[in-house]
Each structure stands twice: as structure tokens, then as C-alpha cells.
Amino acid sequence: MEFEGGESQADDSEPEEVSLRRSAHNAKGKQPVYTRTRNPRFRVTLKEHHRYRLPLNKEFVTEAKLAYKKAVVLKKGSRCWPVALHHPKTGQFKLTMSTGWSEFREANGLAFGGKRLFEFIPSKNVISVGVIMNEIS
């Protein structure tokens, strides 16, 4: 199986998924440069029931070590929003973004049906929110 950059994979296992983050510009300053990251991330298609709360993926929460945090900072572009994390006492794992989420969603025009990528950036202690334009199959 051939991968971008000419790498090949000998066995049938899935390649490790890495996200692509756009840095400002290449050396000539004309086109964006994409770099590979291994930061915790998850994808979601926003639905009507995500209007006021957004549940977080369990694997994402575990990898990003968010389980005992009370709040996070969401970043889209150059702006940041504090968002509270809600831990219901139901006996099962469930963590949602609550207070601040709807304001973030509205301020950034995140429409229902839109696909989003949430990526935790440990060095900055923020969750970067991006748009998924095209799905690569």
C-alpha cells in the first residue's frame, strides 16, 4: 500500500492517523504548508442537539487528559473562548462542553450539519477547532 511521500506499508494494519495543521506560509510566502501532528483530536458533525452542549469523545478526553478539568479554552483563528466542562453524576463516563459552548458556536457561525475537527494542542493548553472541508476516503 502506497502513502503520500512514497512510504509503503508491509502489513494490512491501518496506518496511524495524523492530522494536518496548516502553518502560515511556505518559504516563498505563497501557499500554506501542512504539517503532521499527533495531538489528540476528534471529528464531529454538528447536530441540532449540540446547540447548548457538545459531548466529548471518550478517547479524546483520555488522550488529552481532560477528565478532571473544569474548563477548556477553544480557539478558532486568533480568538479564544473559555468553555466549562460538565461532568454529570450518572455513574457512566460522559463529559460535555457546556457554559460558553453556544456562545462560541454562534460567534463562529458553526452551522448544524457542518463537520468540525477538535484538536487539543498540549503546548498551548487549548482545543483548536477547524473545518473539515473534504473527506478523504
C-alpha positions as MATLAB code, in Angstrom:
seq = 'MEFEGGESQADDSEPEEVSLRRSAHNAKGKQPVYTRTRNPRFRVTLKEHHRYRLPLNKEFVTEAKLAYKKAVVLKKGSRCWPVALHHPKTGQFKLTMSTGWSEFREANGLAFGGKRLFEFIPSKNVISVGVIMNEIS';
ca = [
       0.000    0.000    0.000;
       1.457    3.390   -1.013;
       1.139    6.516    1.113;
       1.857   10.160    0.494;
       5.600   10.765    0.464;
       6.338    7.359   -1.080;
       6.124    5.429    2.188;
       4.844    1.897    1.954;
       3.225   -0.361    4.479;
       4.077   -4.054    4.512;
       1.194   -5.431    6.592;
      -2.570   -4.972    6.403;
      -2.839   -2.864    9.553;
      -4.241    0.635    9.283;
      -1.699    3.444    9.169;
      -1.627    5.696   12.224;
      -3.909    8.664   11.576;
      -2.267   12.035   11.854;
      -3.923   15.374   11.374;
      -2.631   18.058    9.096;
      -2.230   21.525   10.572;
      -1.796   24.491    8.297;
       1.098   26.772    9.150;
       1.153   30.327    7.877;
       3.061   30.053    4.585;
       5.840   28.167    2.873;
       9.308   29.685    2.400;
       8.149   31.725   -0.605;
       5.127   33.019    1.316;
       2.607   31.927   -1.311;
       0.873   28.725   -0.242;
       0.007   27.237    3.136;
       2.264   24.473    4.388;
       0.695   21.430    6.065;
       2.494   19.705    8.910;
       1.700   16.398   10.610;
       0.746   16.373   14.278;
      -0.012   13.622   16.759;
      -2.199   15.708   19.027;
      -5.413   14.210   20.461;
      -8.351   15.031   18.188;
     -11.868   14.027   17.229;
     -14.344   14.825   14.479;
     -17.997   15.684   14.849;
     -20.868   16.623   12.584;
     -22.813   19.284   14.465;
     -26.458   18.401   15.051;
     -29.393   20.386   16.396;
     -28.996   18.713   19.826;
     -25.458   20.217   20.026;
     -26.959   23.708   20.300;
     -26.114   24.184   24.015;
     -23.791   21.270   24.833;
     -21.252   19.222   22.915;
     -20.339   15.762   24.207;
     -16.642   14.951   24.050;
     -15.306   11.707   22.657;
     -14.042    9.444   25.466;
     -10.779    8.567   23.716;
     -10.128   12.274   23.088;
     -10.758   13.147   26.748;
      -8.440   10.349   27.891;
      -5.616   11.244   25.483;
      -5.878   14.980   26.224;
      -6.147   14.317   29.996;
      -9.292   16.438   30.302;
     -11.256   14.072   32.570;
     -10.788   16.119   35.739;
     -10.631   19.604   34.259;
     -13.436   22.065   34.900;
     -12.895   24.197   31.791;
     -11.037   24.389   28.497;
     -10.183   27.137   26.047;
     -11.493   26.806   22.495;
      -9.610   28.550   19.723;
     -10.766   29.285   16.198;
      -8.493   31.532   14.198;
      -6.920   34.060   16.528;
      -9.825   34.274   19.014;
     -10.219   32.216   22.203;
     -13.262   31.336   24.345;
     -13.340   29.764   27.812;
     -15.798   26.864   27.923;
     -16.908   24.944   31.023;
     -16.800   21.140   31.125;
     -19.808   19.392   32.649;
     -19.374   16.049   34.452;
     -22.850   14.596   35.136;
     -23.073   12.224   38.081;
     -24.691    9.359   36.189;
     -22.199    6.605   37.002;
     -21.069    6.372   33.393;
     -18.439    8.375   31.569;
     -19.831   11.493   29.953;
     -18.150   14.838   29.573;
     -19.666   17.756   27.688;
     -18.710   21.297   26.799;
     -21.413   23.425   28.382;
     -21.299   27.077   29.502;
     -19.606   29.043   26.751;
     -20.122   26.438   24.020;
     -23.231   28.036   22.491;
     -21.586   31.475   22.504;
     -18.518   30.017   20.762;
     -20.703   28.206   18.223;
     -22.765   31.308   17.422;
     -19.794   33.724   17.294;
     -18.026   31.474   14.797;
     -21.090   30.665   12.700;
     -20.775   26.913   13.260;
     -23.822   25.647   11.380;
     -25.645   22.408   12.092;
     -24.589   19.759    9.585;
     -21.050   21.163    9.411;
     -18.138   18.820   10.074;
     -15.591   20.015   12.632;
     -12.226   18.830   13.868;
     -11.360   19.412   17.526;
      -7.635   19.107   18.251;
      -6.029   19.519   21.668;
      -2.762   21.475   21.493;
      -0.885   20.481   24.680;
       1.837   23.130   24.360;
      -0.819   25.882   24.417;
      -3.398   24.026   26.529;
      -6.202   24.856   24.071;
      -8.567   22.976   21.782;
      -8.273   24.220   18.229;
     -11.472   23.975   16.176;
     -11.235   23.526   12.433;
     -13.495   22.860    9.484;
     -13.366   19.558    7.635;
     -13.787   20.564    4.011;
     -13.438   17.259    2.172;
     -13.421   13.738    3.476;
     -10.603   11.627    2.023;
     -11.624    8.016    1.609;
];
